[in-house]
Amino acid sequence: MRAIIFANGVMKNWPTALDLLPENDLLIAADGGLNHCLHWGIIPHVIIGDMDSVDPVDLSAFEKKGVEVIKFPPHKDETDLQLAIQLALDRNIQEIFVLGALGARWDMTFSNVLILASPLLKNAAVKLLVEDQEIFCIHGGQDIEINGSSGDIISLLPLLHDAVGVTLSGFEYALDEETLLVGTTRGVSNVLKDLSARIRIKRGNLLVVVMRASSNDSINKDILA
């Protein structure tokens, strides 16, 4: 079972890599993420947050449809997205996709990205999906395989601390037990050579940004426009 979380950031288009399976997916609206559900005609299973970005009329309408509402006070220590992720983990769901996590407020955008580095998520597969791109974090001691197509752009960014003992195979630019220093850009714009590649890290965290080859032309055009 997966959890699909709708956050309250920008979501202009549906992520190309995601097919929604309402009968198998737990659909969670994190407060104002309910507005994305309304836009896409989706009925979430749960709405969670302090409800400061939700129209009370919409909230009442969903409650009448049997949607579970979990309301928190405005003065709380967690963001609505963090509450939604914790809810999924509490329900023993380890594969979590977050939509609408970026854009709008930059403080929220950065906090949503930094959540990925939480030790609590080390054993969960949490990805932020934005159209043709996906963002996730690799934690120290992990060895993962990335599947895709030749030409996919993969950027690796040390998160919070230096990434130590980084080994890359199947990439245009390979690494063997090297260190990527936090605040540097050496890991930006690597390229997948075949259908799969491996990333291993001994210590630290690596933020991974995947841009599929099919989207690269449009991304480049957007940059040049």
trRosetta pair geometry for C-beta under 8 A, 3 or more apart (Angstrom, degrees):
i j d omega theta_ij theta_ji phi_ij phi_ji
1 24 6.1 -151 -119 174 70 75
1 25 7.1 152 -168 -110 73 33
1 26 6.4 56 163 -18 114 98
1 93 5.6 -82 102 -112 99 100
1 95 7.7 172 98 48 42 103
2 21 7.7 89 41 51 114 109
2 24 7.1 50 27 125 85 92
2 25 5.0 -27 74 -117 91 87
2 26 7.2 -154 100 27 44 75
2 93 6.7 100 -155 -168 20 117
2 95 4.5 -61 -111 99 83 107
2 96 7.0 163 -169 -89 76 31
2 97 6.5 19 172 2 124 101
3 25 6.9 134 -115 -170 20 79
3 26 4.5 -28 -108 70 75 104
3 27 7.9 171 -159 -80 59 21
3 28 6.0 8 -174 0 105 119
3 88 3.7 -84 -10 -125 173 129
3 91 7.7 116 -74 68 128 120
3 93 4.5 100 -29 126 109 152
3 95 7.2 156 21 90 69 57
3 96 4.7 -11 65 -114 103 80
3 97 7.3 -179 91 30 55 62
4 18 7.5 114 -119 -171 123 135
4 20 6.7 -14 -46 -122 172 90
4 25 5.0 24 -5 170 110 133
4 26 7.2 171 23 81 65 50
4 27 5.3 -15 66 -110 101 66
4 28 7.0 168 84 26 48 72
4 96 8.0 173 -82 -158 26 55
4 97 5.2 -13 -113 68 69 100
4 99 6.8 15 -178 -4 91 112
5 28 4.7 -21 -108 73 73 106
5 29 7.9 154 -159 -95 58 17
5 30 5.7 38 -178 -26 103 112
5 33 7.0 -18 164 174 68 172
5 81 6.9 104 148 -143 138 78
5 84 4.7 118 -138 139 129 134
5 85 6.7 -46 -50 -70 166 65
5 88 7.0 -90 -56 -39 116 136
5 96 6.5 17 -6 -175 114 100
5 97 7.1 180 25 90 73 48
5 98 4.7 -20 69 -111 107 72
5 99 7.0 176 87 25 52 69
6 11 7.6 -50 -150 -29 90 164
6 27 7.6 22 -12 -175 105 85
6 28 7.1 -171 21 93 71 53
6 29 4.9 -19 60 -115 112 64
6 30 6.5 -166 84 21 54 77
6 33 3.3 150 116 170 81 114
6 34 7.1 130 94 -62 129 27
6 36 4.6 -158 -167 68 126 126
6 37 5.6 -171 31 -47 169 89
6 42 7.8 151 -48 82 146 139
6 44 7.0 -113 20 -82 122 129
6 99 5.4 -24 -109 70 61 102
6 100 5.6 37 -166 31 66 132
7 30 5.0 -7 -107 56 57 129
7 33 4.9 -46 -99 -79 3 122
7 80 7.5 144 -136 94 76 101
7 81 4.9 11 -113 -93 116 115
7 84 7.5 -153 -84 41 78 152
7 98 5.8 31 -20 -178 118 102
7 99 6.8 -178 21 84 79 45
7 100 4.5 -168 65 96 72 88
7 101 4.5 73 41 -89 151 58
7 112 6.6 68 -163 -120 167 141
8 30 6.5 -111 -23 96 87 92
8 31 5.7 -36 -47 88 132 98
8 32 3.3 64 -118 73 124 109
8 33 5.1 -99 -60 -50 62 65
8 35 7.4 71 -127 30 80 111
8 53 5.5 48 -133 104 149 162
8 80 6.9 51 -6 67 120 137
8 81 7.9 -127 15 -54 83 99
8 100 6.5 71 -36 141 5 121
8 104 7.2 -71 126 55 74 167
8 108 7.6 -53 76 166 95 157
9 100 4.6 163 56 167 75 65
9 101 5.3 18 18 128 139 9
9 102 5.1 133 150 59 157 20
9 103 4.7 120 173 58 102 80
9 104 4.9 -151 -141 18 62 116
9 105 7.7 -114 -109 37 83 71
9 108 6.7 -171 -81 112 100 120
9 109 6.6 97 -117 -87 137 81
9 112 7.2 -70 -39 -12 138 166
10 100 6.6 -174 71 -140 22 70
10 102 6.4 -50 44 95 93 65
10 103 2.9 -30 10 88 119 154
10 104 5.5 173 -40 -31 84 85
11 36 5.0 33 57 -118 146 129
11 39 7.8 157 91 66 111 146
11 99 5.7 56 -113 158 135 96
11 100 3.8 -51 -44 -83 120 92
12 131 7.6 -7 65 -65 92 114
13 131 5.1 52 73 -101 116 96
14 18 7.1 -125 167 67 88 103
14 40 7.0 108 -84 -117 110 131
15 18 4.3 54 83 12 112 115
15 97 7.8 -132 49 176 160 129
15 99 6.4 -126 -17 -108 118 105
15 129 3.8 0 -100 152 157 124
15 130 6.9 10 -96 -11 99 3
15 131 6.1 -131 -110 -90 55 10
15 132 7.7 161 -153 -66 65 27
15 134 7.8 72 -156 -79 132 88
16 131 6.5 32 -12 176 94 53
16 132 5.2 11 22 -92 129 72
16 212 7.6 -101 77 34 131 150
16 215 7.6 -178 22 -64 149 122
17 129 6.6 -136 57 -137 106 125
17 132 7.5 108 -26 -135 96 46
17 134 6.6 -41 41 -51 152 124
17 212 7.6 160 -62 -41 115 142
18 97 6.2 145 -110 164 132 162
18 99 7.6 -108 43 -74 170 119
18 129 5.8 63 -34 168 131 171
20 25 6.4 -95 -162 30 67 153
20 27 7.9 37 -157 -89 114 119
20 42 7.3 -98 -168 -111 163 128
21 24 4.2 -9 124 44 120 105
21 25 5.0 121 70 -17 74 102
22 25 6.1 -59 -106 50 25 96
22 27 6.5 -20 -125 -29 78 131
22 42 7.6 -169 -90 -147 120 92
22 43 7.9 57 -143 60 139 82
26 45 5.6 -84 -157 46 66 144
26 46 7.2 9 175 9 98 114
26 88 6.6 161 85 -116 135 89
26 91 6.7 116 -95 99 172 149
26 93 6.1 -107 27 -69 135 160
27 37 7.5 111 161 -111 122 122
27 42 6.4 -140 -170 164 151 118
27 43 7.5 103 85 99 146 46
27 44 4.3 -138 121 -132 100 64
27 45 5.0 121 54 2 76 86
27 46 7.5 166 92 29 54 69
28 33 7.9 39 119 91 64 143
28 44 6.1 92 -121 -166 13 123
28 45 6.9 -41 -73 59 57 86
28 46 4.8 -14 -115 70 79 102
28 47 7.7 156 -164 -91 58 27
28 48 6.3 -14 -170 13 105 113
28 84 4.8 147 135 -157 134 108
28 87 6.4 150 -126 84 150 133
28 88 6.6 -110 -12 -61 152 100
29 33 4.5 -170 -159 92 68 95
29 34 4.1 73 170 -76 147 68
29 36 7.6 179 -126 54 98 90
29 37 5.2 -62 -86 -20 126 137
29 44 4.3 -133 -19 -26 99 166
29 46 7.2 -167 29 97 68 53
29 47 4.6 -16 67 -111 108 75
29 48 7.3 155 81 23 57 63
29 84 8.0 -127 102 -110 18 135
30 33 4.5 63 49 5 68 132
30 48 6.1 -29 -114 71 56 87
30 49 5.6 101 -177 -56 57 123
30 80 4.2 132 173 134 94 101
30 81 4.9 56 179 -87 167 53
30 83 7.0 140 -134 66 99 91
30 84 4.0 -80 -83 -34 107 144
31 34 7.0 -97 141 -4 24 98
31 47 7.6 102 -82 -178 25 86
31 48 7.2 -60 -42 95 64 47
31 49 3.0 -90 -61 103 94 171
31 50 6.6 4 -101 43 127 59
31 51 6.2 -151 -130 -83 84 31
31 52 6.9 -5 -159 41 130 66
31 53 5.0 74 150 46 106 106
31 54 6.1 -131 -170 -35 60 104
31 80 4.0 -60 -5 -140 120 165
32 35 5.6 -13 179 3 72 112
32 49 7.7 -86 -6 100 58 169
32 53 3.0 -40 -65 117 111 133
32 54 6.2 -147 -87 -60 51 67
32 80 7.6 121 17 66 75 163
33 36 5.4 -38 -169 27 61 114
33 37 6.9 66 136 -20 72 97
33 80 7.7 -170 -4 123 106 128
33 84 7.8 16 23 -69 151 163
33 99 7.7 116 -150 81 117 84
33 100 5.7 153 -120 79 92 142
34 37 5.2 -49 -155 33 44 117
34 38 6.5 48 147 -21 69 99
34 44 6.9 -95 -111 6 76 136
34 47 5.7 22 -79 -124 122 118
34 54 5.3 42 42 -115 141 108
34 58 6.4 139 137 129 129 130
34 59 7.3 22 161 -84 174 74
34 62 7.3 -102 -150 -27 127 159
35 38 5.5 -48 -151 33 36 115
35 39 6.5 40 149 -22 64 103
35 53 7.5 -79 -18 142 120 100
35 54 7.7 -153 -43 -110 85 63
36 39 5.4 -51 -148 34 36 115
36 40 6.2 11 161 0 68 110
36 42 7.8 -6 120 42 73 123
36 99 6.7 -175 146 113 159 114
36 100 5.2 -121 -55 -50 156 153
37 40 6.4 -70 -143 50 26 94
37 42 4.3 -100 -150 75 76 95
37 43 7.1 101 175 -95 120 16
37 44 5.2 -68 -110 -33 156 100
38 41 7.7 29 -177 -72 27 32
38 58 6.5 -50 -76 -144 138 137
43 62 7.1 167 -147 -133 83 95
43 65 6.3 -105 -148 132 130 149
43 67 6.6 -137 179 -76 90 117
44 47 5.9 112 83 -64 135 74
44 62 7.4 14 49 -159 88 139
44 67 6.1 68 80 -143 75 126
45 67 6.8 -180 -169 -138 19 76
45 68 6.4 11 150 25 66 104
46 67 7.1 170 -94 -179 20 83
46 68 4.6 -26 -107 76 74 106
46 69 7.7 161 -160 -85 58 26
46 70 6.4 6 -171 1 106 109
46 87 6.7 -157 123 152 157 151
47 51 7.8 62 143 -91 115 96
47 54 7.3 77 -179 -104 134 159
47 59 6.8 -162 116 -130 163 86
47 62 6.3 84 -25 109 139 148
47 67 6.0 52 -9 144 103 123
47 68 7.3 178 25 92 64 54
47 69 5.0 -12 64 -113 102 72
47 70 7.2 178 88 29 51 66
48 69 7.8 169 -79 -161 45 44
48 70 4.4 -2 -111 65 86 107
48 71 8.0 -153 -143 -73 46 30
48 72 7.5 45 179 -13 76 106
48 80 6.7 155 109 -164 78 85
48 83 5.3 -151 141 121 121 114
48 84 5.3 159 67 -85 127 76
48 87 5.8 -154 -54 -36 169 155
49 52 7.6 -104 141 17 109 73
49 53 7.7 -35 128 36 148 96
49 54 7.6 134 76 -20 122 122
49 70 7.9 88 3 87 38 78
49 71 7.5 -22 79 -126 41 50
49 72 6.3 -78 179 31 22 105
49 80 3.5 10 -112 -127 114 119
49 83 6.3 156 -87 64 58 141
49 84 7.6 -14 -57 -50 92 99
50 71 7.0 76 -131 -167 33 72
50 72 4.9 -66 -77 80 71 84
50 73 6.4 -6 -122 126 107 18
50 74 4.7 111 -176 -93 146 51
50 76 6.5 -165 -64 8 121 126
50 80 6.8 -112 11 -79 76 104
51 54 4.7 -63 -154 39 74 119
51 56 7.8 72 163 -89 122 69
51 59 6.3 34 -144 -94 124 154
51 71 5.8 -25 -14 -125 124 100
52 74 6.1 76 -58 -110 128 104
54 58 6.2 -124 -179 75 86 112
54 59 5.0 80 140 -59 126 113
55 58 4.2 78 72 7 100 107
55 59 6.8 -173 88 -10 51 84
56 59 5.4 -53 -144 38 35 115
56 60 6.2 37 157 -21 67 105
57 60 5.9 -54 -149 35 28 111
57 61 6.5 31 151 -22 62 106
58 61 5.6 -55 -150 33 33 113
58 62 6.5 27 156 -15 66 104
59 62 6.0 -59 -152 38 30 106
59 63 6.4 33 151 -22 65 106
59 69 6.8 78 -172 -116 99 141
60 63 5.5 -52 -148 34 33 115
60 64 6.5 35 154 -21 65 104
61 64 5.8 -55 -154 33 31 112
61 65 6.8 27 148 -16 62 106
62 65 5.4 -56 -153 36 39 112
62 67 4.1 -28 160 33 95 144
62 69 7.4 119 100 -67 107 108
63 66 7.9 85 178 -43 33 10
63 67 6.1 -85 -86 59 33 86
63 69 5.6 -31 -92 -20 100 133
70 83 7.8 -163 107 157 121 122
70 87 7.2 160 48 -102 160 139
72 76 5.2 11 153 -59 126 155
72 80 8.0 -172 40 -103 129 74
72 83 6.5 -117 -22 -113 149 160
73 76 5.9 143 74 -51 74 96
76 83 7.9 16 135 -63 149 129
78 82 4.2 -126 -170 86 105 125
78 83 5.2 127 114 -54 130 83
78 86 7.4 -34 -161 -4 162 139
79 82 4.8 99 54 5 77 101
79 83 7.2 -138 96 -3 43 87
79 108 6.9 137 -139 -134 147 89
79 111 6.1 122 -29 125 150 137
79 112 7.6 -96 94 -75 158 75
80 83 5.5 -54 -152 36 36 115
80 84 6.4 37 150 -22 67 104
81 84 5.5 -53 -149 34 35 112
81 85 6.4 34 154 -18 67 103
81 98 6.9 52 -155 -144 116 135
81 101 6.7 89 -127 -123 151 92
81 108 8.0 119 0 -171 131 98
81 112 5.7 9 86 -111 167 96
81 115 6.9 -125 114 -32 115 166
82 85 5.8 -52 -147 36 33 110
82 86 6.3 33 154 -18 65 107
82 115 6.0 -153 -91 -118 88 132
83 86 5.8 -56 -147 38 30 111
83 87 6.4 38 151 -26 63 104
84 87 5.5 -49 -151 29 32 116
84 88 6.8 33 152 -18 63 101
85 88 5.8 -53 -155 33 35 111
85 89 6.5 31 150 -15 67 105
85 96 6.2 84 -130 169 82 164
85 98 7.6 -27 -78 -76 103 124
85 115 6.8 148 7 164 164 137
85 121 7.5 -30 169 -88 134 117
85 126 6.7 25 -137 -124 122 139
86 89 5.6 -55 -148 39 35 111
86 90 6.1 39 152 -24 68 106
86 120 7.9 -9 -101 144 83 149
87 90 5.6 -54 -147 34 29 113
87 91 6.5 15 156 -7 63 109
88 91 6.0 -68 -152 45 30 102
88 93 4.4 -75 180 68 86 120
88 96 5.1 106 119 -98 161 122
89 92 7.6 45 180 -75 36 20
89 93 6.8 -98 -81 59 28 69
89 94 7.6 65 -116 -91 69 54
89 96 8.0 -43 -55 -47 75 141
89 120 7.1 -1 -129 158 173 107
89 121 8.0 -108 -79 -96 135 68
89 124 6.4 -73 -98 -74 102 151
93 96 6.5 101 124 -70 106 89
94 123 6.8 -60 -141 129 120 79
94 124 4.7 -141 -155 -122 68 74
94 125 6.3 65 142 17 79 80
95 124 7.5 -162 -68 -170 27 77
95 125 4.8 -3 -113 66 67 111
96 124 6.3 17 8 163 112 120
96 125 7.0 162 27 89 64 58
96 126 4.6 -7 69 -111 108 77
96 127 7.3 166 91 25 60 60
97 126 8.0 178 -80 -154 27 48
97 127 5.5 -17 -114 68 68 93
97 129 5.5 9 -170 -11 104 123
98 101 4.6 51 131 -53 118 128
98 112 7.3 -169 137 -173 151 114
98 126 6.9 28 -15 -177 111 90
98 127 7.0 -169 24 94 78 44
98 128 4.9 -35 72 -105 106 65
98 129 6.9 161 71 16 49 75
99 129 5.7 -29 -91 66 72 99
100 103 7.9 -76 -158 48 57 109
101 109 7.4 109 139 -129 68 59
101 112 4.3 175 -180 163 101 147
101 113 7.7 129 139 -59 120 61
101 128 4.5 -89 48 -136 146 116
101 130 7.6 -99 47 -63 87 100
102 109 5.0 60 -141 -133 62 102
102 112 6.8 -143 -74 78 58 139
102 113 7.7 51 -92 -55 97 100
102 128 6.7 92 -32 166 103 135
102 130 5.8 -19 33 -84 130 138
103 109 6.4 119 1 -87 19 123
104 108 6.7 -18 90 61 104 129
104 109 7.3 161 59 -52 69 101
105 108 4.2 67 84 14 108 109
105 109 6.7 -174 95 -15 54 84
106 109 5.1 -48 -142 34 40 118
106 110 6.3 36 160 -16 70 101
107 110 6.2 -54 -149 38 29 105
107 111 6.3 25 154 -15 63 110
108 111 5.7 -56 -142 41 32 109
108 112 6.1 37 156 -24 66 106
109 112 5.9 -58 -151 33 26 111
109 113 6.7 22 153 -15 62 105
110 113 5.8 -56 -151 37 34 109
110 114 6.1 30 154 -17 68 109
111 114 5.6 -56 -142 40 33 110
111 115 6.7 52 153 -37 63 93
112 115 5.8 -36 -156 10 32 118
112 128 6.8 97 143 -98 110 140
113 116 6.2 -43 -178 10 44 114
113 128 7.2 -60 -97 -8 66 157
113 135 6.8 -52 -123 145 91 145
113 207 6.9 23 179 -130 107 139
114 117 5.8 -47 -168 25 56 111
114 159 7.5 171 -120 -174 63 116
114 160 7.7 101 -141 -63 94 104
115 118 5.7 -22 -173 -16 52 117
115 121 7.3 85 148 -23 75 149
115 126 7.9 -89 116 131 101 151
116 121 6.4 -104 -154 89 40 155
116 126 6.1 -160 -119 92 80 116
116 128 7.4 -84 -64 -18 128 108
116 135 7.3 -110 -59 134 161 94
116 136 6.3 -175 -151 -158 134 42
116 137 3.7 146 145 -17 108 125
116 159 7.5 -54 86 180 103 171
116 207 6.8 96 88 -113 139 88
117 121 7.9 90 80 52 8 119
117 137 5.4 -154 -77 -146 55 161
117 139 7.7 134 -146 -94 56 90
117 159 4.9 -150 -81 127 130 129
117 160 5.5 133 179 -16 162 130
117 205 4.7 66 -128 165 99 174
117 207 7.7 -52 -64 -70 100 91
118 121 4.9 81 72 5 91 102
119 122 5.5 -12 -163 -28 51 116
119 139 7.5 107 -118 -135 56 145
120 124 7.9 0 131 10 65 123
121 124 4.8 -77 -154 52 66 108
121 126 5.2 -47 -161 7 130 135
121 137 7.2 74 102 60 125 122
121 139 8.0 162 92 -46 76 132
122 139 4.5 -54 -126 32 91 168
122 142 7.7 -160 -168 -55 86 123
125 136 7.2 -12 -167 -145 66 146
126 136 6.4 153 86 -131 56 94
126 137 7.6 1 69 28 97 93
127 134 5.0 -8 -176 -171 122 109
127 135 6.6 141 -162 68 67 45
127 136 4.5 -45 -101 -69 75 110
128 134 6.9 153 77 -159 52 55
128 135 4.3 -14 57 58 104 103
128 136 7.2 177 17 -68 69 57
129 133 7.6 156 -157 88 47 52
129 134 5.4 -17 -103 -105 67 83
129 135 8.0 -159 -69 23 28 73
130 133 4.9 -15 70 66 91 98
130 134 7.5 171 26 -85 67 35
130 135 7.3 27 6 -6 108 107
131 215 7.2 132 129 -132 104 147
132 211 6.7 58 117 -153 96 65
132 212 5.1 -105 177 37 102 107
132 214 6.8 -135 -147 83 139 90
132 215 3.3 153 114 -67 158 155
132 218 7.8 104 20 60 149 126
132 219 7.8 -121 72 -50 125 110
133 209 6.5 -3 -174 -174 114 87
133 210 6.5 161 -155 82 61 56
133 211 5.1 -18 -103 -96 95 71
133 212 7.6 -145 -84 2 47 78
133 215 7.1 -127 -51 95 75 158
134 209 7.7 168 85 -151 43 45
134 210 4.9 -5 56 53 88 107
135 207 6.8 -5 -168 -177 96 95
135 208 7.0 162 -151 84 48 56
135 209 5.3 -8 -102 -103 84 72
135 210 7.7 -164 -73 19 38 72
136 207 7.9 171 92 -154 27 55
136 208 5.4 -15 65 59 73 103
137 159 6.3 -60 -128 31 113 158
137 205 5.5 -8 -172 -174 112 111
137 206 6.9 152 -157 78 60 46
137 207 5.6 -32 -100 -101 78 57
137 208 7.0 171 -96 12 23 84
138 142 5.2 -144 -170 78 86 130
138 144 6.0 -130 -115 12 117 130
138 199 5.9 -107 -80 115 171 126
138 201 5.6 121 123 15 116 131
138 205 6.9 156 79 -159 51 58
138 206 4.5 -5 54 56 103 100
138 208 6.0 64 -16 -28 101 120
139 142 5.3 87 63 -13 66 125
139 201 7.5 -165 117 79 20 123
139 205 5.6 -20 -109 -107 55 84
140 164 7.7 20 -118 52 111 88
140 201 5.8 -94 -110 119 47 99
140 202 6.1 0 -156 128 88 33
140 203 4.4 21 -130 -129 133 32
140 204 5.5 109 -71 33 106 33
140 205 6.8 -70 -30 -64 79 54
141 201 7.5 -31 7 91 25 71
141 202 6.8 45 -71 -153 48 37
141 203 7.8 45 -38 -81 72 47
142 200 7.3 -159 102 -137 49 53
142 201 6.3 13 56 48 77 90
143 198 6.7 5 -179 -175 85 109
143 199 7.5 -178 -149 91 45 47
143 200 4.3 1 -111 -105 85 95
144 198 7.1 168 87 -150 39 64
144 199 5.5 -10 59 59 86 91
144 200 7.8 166 18 -80 55 51
145 196 5.6 0 -178 -174 105 117
145 197 7.3 158 -155 80 61 34
145 198 5.5 -34 -99 -97 66 75
146 154 6.6 88 123 -106 168 146
146 170 8.0 -179 58 94 91 135
146 192 7.1 -119 106 -100 116 124
146 196 6.5 160 83 -154 49 63
146 197 5.2 -13 57 59 99 84
146 198 7.5 179 15 -88 77 24
146 199 6.6 44 -17 -6 112 109
146 208 7.7 -153 -87 -178 137 146
146 210 7.0 -172 -159 -97 130 131
147 195 6.4 -2 -153 155 77 78
147 196 4.9 -24 -102 -98 65 91
148 152 4.1 -14 138 -19 145 161
148 192 5.2 130 74 27 120 178
148 195 6.9 -178 70 -164 39 45
148 196 7.3 132 25 -91 61 44
148 197 8.0 -24 32 10 103 97
148 210 6.9 -159 -78 -165 146 124
148 212 6.5 -152 -154 -117 115 78
148 213 7.6 131 157 -10 109 96
149 152 5.5 118 60 -38 66 102
149 192 6.9 108 84 91 34 134
149 195 6.7 -7 -105 -114 38 61
149 212 6.9 60 32 -160 110 84
149 213 4.9 -94 89 17 116 128
149 214 7.6 66 45 -28 149 87
150 192 6.1 -139 -120 108 33 88
150 193 6.1 -10 -126 166 91 26
150 194 5.7 -4 -78 -108 95 22
150 195 7.2 -42 -39 -59 77 49
150 213 7.0 29 90 -58 44 156
151 191 6.4 -24 -134 -166 28 108
151 192 6.7 -34 39 64 23 87
151 213 3.6 67 99 -111 108 130
151 216 6.9 -110 153 0 102 151
152 191 7.1 145 75 -157 45 58
152 192 4.1 18 54 19 95 128
152 210 6.4 -4 170 -166 120 89
152 211 6.7 165 -168 82 70 52
152 212 5.5 -36 -118 -127 99 41
152 213 5.0 -82 -70 -37 55 84
153 189 5.7 -34 -158 -136 112 61
153 190 7.3 133 -161 71 57 42
153 191 6.0 -33 -103 -99 56 68
153 192 7.8 -108 -55 0 15 85
153 210 7.5 148 85 -159 57 41
153 211 4.2 -6 61 59 104 107
153 213 7.7 131 -13 -83 72 57
153 216 6.1 120 -14 -99 118 115
154 171 6.9 -97 57 -114 127 117
154 190 5.0 -38 74 75 85 96
154 191 7.1 161 23 -95 82 16
154 192 6.0 86 -15 -48 117 89
154 197 7.3 -132 6 61 163 146
154 208 6.6 -21 -166 -162 94 93
154 209 7.3 153 -157 78 44 54
154 210 5.6 -7 -106 -106 77 69
154 211 7.7 -159 -70 27 37 70
155 187 6.2 103 -173 127 60 82
155 188 4.7 6 -136 -133 111 52
155 189 5.8 10 -86 -40 96 39
155 190 6.8 151 -92 18 38 78
155 208 7.4 152 80 -155 54 43
155 209 4.4 -5 56 55 103 104
155 211 7.8 39 -5 -3 98 104
156 163 7.5 -100 156 60 108 168
156 166 7.4 131 146 -159 149 144
156 168 7.7 -133 -18 -79 158 132
156 180 6.6 -135 119 -73 107 174
156 187 3.5 -90 74 176 84 133
156 188 7.8 -131 44 -65 52 33
156 190 6.6 9 1 8 101 129
156 199 7.2 177 -101 -134 135 137
156 206 5.0 -18 -164 -171 96 120
156 207 7.3 146 -159 73 42 52
156 208 6.0 -9 -103 -101 69 69
157 180 7.9 -152 -149 143 23 138
157 187 5.9 -166 -71 78 40 123
157 188 7.2 40 -75 -74 91 78
157 206 6.9 132 63 -163 38 63
157 207 4.3 -24 65 60 97 105
157 209 7.2 34 -2 -6 111 107
158 161 6.8 -97 171 94 109 37
158 162 5.7 -28 -157 -138 152 30
158 163 4.2 -143 -105 -15 94 98
158 180 4.8 -177 -48 109 110 100
158 181 6.5 -123 17 122 157 16
158 182 4.2 -115 108 -86 124 64
158 183 7.7 -46 70 3 115 46
158 184 7.5 39 23 45 121 80
158 187 7.3 131 -24 10 73 141
158 204 6.1 -28 -146 163 96 137
158 205 7.2 107 -163 77 54 61
158 206 6.4 -42 -96 -103 44 62
158 207 7.7 -4 79 14 5 85
159 163 7.8 54 19 -62 61 107
159 182 7.5 -174 -37 -118 2 104
159 204 7.6 143 54 167 64 89
159 205 4.2 -58 63 99 103 111
159 206 6.7 152 4 -122 97 10
159 207 4.5 102 -56 -33 122 99
160 182 6.9 -89 90 -115 22 144
160 204 7.6 -177 73 -157 88 80
160 205 5.9 46 34 39 107 122
161 182 5.8 -113 -179 -43 14 139
161 203 7.9 -59 108 140 128 91
161 204 4.8 -135 90 -122 98 96
161 205 7.0 91 44 21 84 83
162 179 5.6 8 171 -174 120 108
162 180 6.8 167 -164 83 70 49
162 181 5.3 -30 -114 -121 100 48
162 182 5.3 -104 -70 -15 50 88
162 203 8.0 33 94 102 81 98
162 204 5.6 -103 98 -89 46 150
163 166 5.3 49 128 -58 108 122
163 179 6.8 159 83 -157 55 56
163 180 4.4 3 55 54 107 100
163 182 7.6 120 -14 -63 73 74
163 187 7.9 25 46 -45 143 152
163 201 5.6 -59 -172 -141 102 127
163 203 7.5 171 -156 90 40 56
163 204 4.1 -151 -106 98 47 138
163 205 6.7 -96 -94 69 96 27
163 206 4.9 59 -117 -72 150 89
164 179 5.1 -8 -113 -109 61 95
164 201 7.4 97 66 -172 45 82
164 202 5.4 -66 105 70 83 101
164 203 4.1 1 54 57 113 100
164 204 5.4 122 9 -5 76 118
165 177 5.3 -25 -139 -144 63 67
165 178 7.8 121 -121 46 15 22
165 179 7.4 19 -23 -79 38 70
165 200 7.4 -64 135 123 90 90
165 201 6.2 115 86 -164 82 44
165 202 2.8 24 65 9 148 120
165 203 6.2 83 22 14 112 76
166 175 5.2 5 110 113 93 144
166 177 7.4 133 54 -135 37 14
166 178 5.4 -48 60 69 89 71
166 179 6.9 130 10 -102 100 22
166 180 5.5 21 -2 -10 155 103
166 187 8.0 -69 162 -92 165 126
166 199 7.5 -25 -160 -165 86 83
166 200 7.2 154 -152 84 39 58
166 201 5.2 -3 -99 -103 71 80
166 202 7.8 -112 -52 11 41 78
166 206 7.0 105 -112 -71 121 138
167 175 5.9 -148 -125 98 29 81
167 176 5.6 34 -121 -126 89 39
167 177 5.8 10 -69 -50 99 51
167 178 7.7 126 -78 16 50 73
167 198 7.6 -9 111 112 92 99
167 199 7.6 153 82 -157 58 37
167 200 4.4 -3 54 56 101 106
167 201 7.9 -163 22 -70 67 40
168 171 4.7 -20 155 19 121 134
168 173 7.2 30 90 101 144 64
168 174 5.3 -162 88 -145 88 50
168 175 4.4 63 18 30 99 88
168 190 7.1 -69 -175 -170 160 162
168 197 6.9 7 -172 168 83 118
168 198 7.3 167 -150 86 40 60
168 199 5.9 -2 -105 -106 75 69
168 200 8.0 -158 -67 27 38 69
169 174 6.1 33 -101 -131 47 109
169 197 6.3 -179 93 -161 52 75
169 198 4.8 8 54 49 97 99
170 192 6.7 -5 140 -149 94 71
170 193 5.7 -150 -180 41 53 101
170 194 5.9 -87 -154 38 96 100
170 196 6.0 -57 -160 110 160 54
170 197 2.9 -164 93 -113 121 75
170 198 6.0 103 12 10 122 66
171 174 5.8 153 64 -80 90 55
171 190 4.9 -5 -169 167 130 123
171 191 6.6 126 -164 68 75 45
171 192 6.5 -54 -109 -101 64 39
171 193 6.2 159 -140 -15 11 98
171 197 5.3 73 -52 -148 75 149
172 190 6.2 -178 47 -169 90 71
172 191 4.1 29 -6 58 128 99
172 192 7.8 -19 -20 16 85 8
172 193 5.8 147 -64 -67 61 94
173 190 5.1 -112 44 -123 104 98
173 191 7.6 88 2 27 83 75
175 178 4.5 -99 -169 30 109 120
175 180 8.0 -31 -132 -51 166 101
177 202 7.8 34 -135 -18 76 129
180 184 6.9 -149 -178 71 71 109
180 186 5.8 -148 -131 66 90 115
180 187 5.1 16 -135 -39 146 122
180 206 7.3 70 55 -106 142 102
181 184 4.5 58 74 6 95 127
181 186 7.6 78 32 9 80 122
182 204 8.0 -150 -57 -153 104 133
185 188 4.7 -20 -178 -3 87 126
187 190 6.6 -43 -169 -24 59 115
187 206 7.4 -131 -177 -148 167 109
192 195 8.0 46 159 -124 123 6
192 196 7.9 -47 -160 -135 118 5
192 197 5.5 -134 -128 -18 85 128
192 213 7.9 -102 53 -49 112 109
193 197 7.1 105 29 -80 81 114
194 197 7.2 138 52 -61 81 79
199 206 7.0 -125 166 81 134 155
199 208 7.2 177 39 -93 175 134
201 204 6.4 -95 170 67 124 85
201 205 7.7 103 125 -122 157 18
201 206 5.5 -173 -61 -13 155 120
211 215 5.9 -116 -178 80 83 113
211 216 6.1 102 134 -83 113 78
211 219 6.3 -7 -168 -32 139 163
212 215 5.0 77 68 12 84 103
212 216 7.5 -130 100 -32 43 81
213 216 5.5 -33 -151 -4 41 120
215 218 5.6 -62 -164 46 60 109
215 219 5.8 62 140 -28 84 105
216 219 5.5 -56 -146 36 34 112
216 220 6.2 32 158 -18 68 105
217 220 5.9 -55 -149 37 29 109
217 221 6.4 30 153 -19 64 107
218 221 5.6 -53 -147 36 34 113
218 222 6.4 38 153 -23 65 103
219 222 5.7 -54 -153 33 32 112
219 223 6.6 32 150 -20 64 104
220 223 5.6 -53 -151 33 35 112
220 224 6.3 23 155 -11 67 109
221 224 5.8 -62 -145 43 32 104
221 225 6.2 48 153 -43 66 100
222 225 5.7 -41 -147 11 31 119
